Amino acid sequence: MSRIQTFIQEHFTNLLLLFVAGGFFMLVAELLLTHHTDGIQLVAVIASVAGLLFALVGLFSRGKASMALVVAFLLLSVTGVIGVLEHNEERGGEREAVATVRVARTDNAANSRANFQQQPGFRREEGGTPPPLAPLSLAGLSLIGAVTLVSRKEKVTENAESLNASVA
């Protein structure tokens, strides 16, 4: 067990970045599988791919490059917040459309369930739309990536260590 702990402690930052990359990969897969690619929805796919790339580049970055990635991750996290706002706007319009269809159905009892399901705005309960906070997974992964890179301990060269020792 101590070998595993030692390995994790030595490679903690890179392991976290791999998990962040895996999270972004799963997010890209989910967005593509649910056909989340129309119009402004494509922003989520592009942002998720960017997050995946940032995490992978972060594995090899050091110094100023890491700090640039931190800024990129922070900017990327904003897309998740924008996604929540977009989904909430979309839900408002969807509720109105569903309510209109329901009123039309009650006014005309002759409509069968099959016809009702084909009406615009019909939403199956089991499929539904994503929860209103689903886009925050993009923001959360971005913030985890930023914090991980900020917390990385840079290896100090032997010359710098000997210089610090002689000053002390």
C-alpha positions as CSV (number, residue, x, y, z in Angstrom):
1,M,0.0,0.0,0.0
2,S,2.8,2.4,0.7
3,R,4.1,2.1,-2.9
4,I,0.7,3.2,-4.2
5,Q,0.6,6.1,-1.7
6,T,4.1,7.2,-2.7
7,F,3.2,7.0,-6.4
8,I,0.0,9.1,-5.8
9,Q,1.9,11.7,-3.7
10,E,4.7,12.0,-6.3
11,H,2.3,12.3,-9.3
12,F,-0.8,13.9,-7.6
13,T,-1.0,16.9,-9.9
14,N,-0.7,14.9,-13.1
15,L,-3.2,12.3,-11.8
16,L,-5.7,15.1,-11.0
17,L,-5.2,16.6,-14.5
18,L,-5.8,13.1,-16.0
19,F,-9.1,12.9,-14.1
20,V,-10.0,16.4,-15.3
21,A,-9.2,15.4,-18.9
22,G,-11.3,12.2,-18.4
23,G,-14.2,14.3,-17.1
24,F,-14.0,16.6,-20.2
25,F,-13.8,13.6,-22.5
26,M,-16.9,12.1,-20.9
27,L,-18.6,15.5,-21.2
28,V,-17.7,15.7,-24.9
29,A,-19.1,12.2,-25.4
30,E,-22.3,13.0,-23.6
31,L,-22.9,16.1,-25.6
32,L,-22.3,14.4,-28.9
33,L,-24.4,11.4,-28.0
34,T,-27.3,13.7,-27.0
35,H,-26.9,15.7,-30.3
36,H,-26.1,18.8,-28.3
37,T,-24.7,20.5,-31.5
38,D,-27.3,22.9,-32.8
39,G,-26.5,26.6,-32.9
40,I,-25.3,27.9,-29.5
41,Q,-25.3,24.4,-28.1
42,L,-22.1,23.8,-30.1
43,V,-20.3,26.2,-27.6
44,A,-20.5,23.5,-25.0
45,V,-18.9,20.9,-27.3
46,I,-16.1,23.3,-28.3
47,A,-15.6,24.4,-24.6
48,S,-15.4,20.8,-23.5
49,V,-12.9,19.9,-26.2
50,A,-10.8,23.0,-25.2
51,G,-10.9,21.8,-21.6
52,L,-9.7,18.4,-22.5
53,L,-6.8,19.9,-24.5
54,F,-6.0,22.3,-21.6
55,A,-5.8,19.5,-19.2
56,L,-3.6,17.4,-21.4
57,V,-1.3,20.3,-22.1
58,G,-1.2,21.0,-18.4
59,L,0.5,17.6,-17.9
60,F,3.6,19.0,-19.6
61,S,3.4,22.7,-18.8
62,R,5.5,24.5,-16.2
63,G,5.9,28.1,-15.0
64,K,4.3,30.8,-17.1
65,A,2.7,28.2,-19.4
66,S,0.9,26.7,-16.4
67,M,-0.3,30.1,-15.3
68,A,-1.6,30.8,-18.9
69,L,-3.6,27.6,-18.7
70,V,-5.0,28.6,-15.3
71,V,-6.3,31.8,-16.9
72,A,-7.7,29.7,-19.8
73,F,-9.4,27.3,-17.4
74,L,-10.9,30.3,-15.5
75,L,-12.2,31.8,-18.7
76,L,-13.6,28.4,-19.8
77,S,-15.5,28.1,-16.6
78,V,-17.6,31.1,-17.6
79,T,-19.1,29.1,-20.5
80,G,-20.7,26.7,-17.9
81,V,-22.4,29.6,-16.2
82,I,-23.6,31.0,-19.6
83,G,-24.8,27.5,-20.4
84,V,-27.0,27.5,-17.2
85,L,-28.5,30.8,-18.2
86,E,-29.2,29.5,-21.8
87,H,-30.8,26.3,-20.4
88,N,-33.0,28.3,-18.0
89,E,-34.2,30.6,-20.9
90,E,-34.8,27.5,-23.0
91,R,-36.8,25.9,-20.2
92,G,-39.0,28.9,-19.9
93,G,-40.0,28.8,-23.6
94,E,-40.4,25.0,-23.4
95,R,-42.8,25.3,-20.4
96,E,-45.0,27.7,-22.4
97,A,-45.0,25.4,-25.4
98,V,-46.0,22.4,-23.3
99,A,-48.7,24.4,-21.6
100,T,-50.1,25.5,-24.9
101,V,-50.2,21.9,-26.2
102,R,-51.9,20.7,-23.0
103,V,-54.6,23.4,-23.3
104,A,-55.2,22.4,-26.9
105,R,-55.5,18.8,-25.8
106,T,-58.1,19.4,-23.2
107,D,-60.1,21.6,-25.6
108,N,-60.2,18.8,-28.2
109,A,-60.7,15.5,-26.4
110,A,-60.6,13.7,-29.7
111,N,-56.8,14.0,-29.9
112,S,-55.2,10.6,-29.2
113,R,-52.1,10.2,-27.1
114,A,-50.1,9.4,-30.3
115,N,-51.1,12.7,-31.9
116,F,-50.3,14.5,-28.7
117,Q,-46.8,13.1,-28.5
118,Q,-46.2,14.4,-32.0
119,Q,-47.1,18.0,-31.0
120,P,-44.3,20.6,-30.8
121,G,-43.1,21.0,-27.3
122,F,-43.9,17.5,-26.1
123,R,-41.3,16.1,-23.8
124,R,-41.1,12.5,-22.7
125,E,-40.7,12.3,-18.9
126,E,-38.0,9.6,-19.1
127,G,-35.8,11.4,-21.7
128,G,-36.5,14.9,-20.7
129,T,-34.1,17.8,-20.9
130,P,-30.9,18.0,-18.8
131,P,-31.2,19.3,-15.3
132,P,-31.0,23.2,-15.1
133,L,-27.5,23.0,-13.6
134,A,-25.9,20.4,-15.9
135,P,-23.7,22.9,-17.7
136,L,-22.0,23.7,-14.4
137,S,-20.1,20.4,-14.8
138,L,-18.0,22.3,-17.4
139,A,-17.4,25.1,-15.0
140,G,-16.6,22.7,-12.2
141,L,-14.1,20.7,-14.2
142,S,-12.5,24.0,-15.4
143,L,-12.1,25.3,-11.8
144,I,-10.6,22.0,-10.7
145,G,-8.1,22.2,-13.5
146,A,-7.2,25.7,-12.6
147,V,-6.7,24.9,-8.9
148,T,-4.7,21.8,-9.7
149,L,-2.3,23.8,-11.9
150,V,-1.9,26.6,-9.3
151,S,-1.1,24.0,-6.6
152,R,1.6,22.3,-8.6
153,K,4.9,22.2,-6.8
154,E,7.7,23.1,-9.2
155,K,10.9,21.1,-8.9
156,V,13.7,23.3,-7.7
157,T,17.1,22.8,-9.3
158,E,20.1,21.7,-7.2
159,N,21.8,25.1,-7.9
160,A,18.9,27.0,-6.5
161,E,18.8,24.8,-3.4
162,S,22.5,25.2,-2.7
163,L,22.1,29.0,-3.2
164,N,19.3,29.1,-0.7
165,A,21.3,27.0,1.7
166,S,24.3,29.3,1.5
167,V,22.2,32.4,2.0
168,A,20.6,30.9,5.1
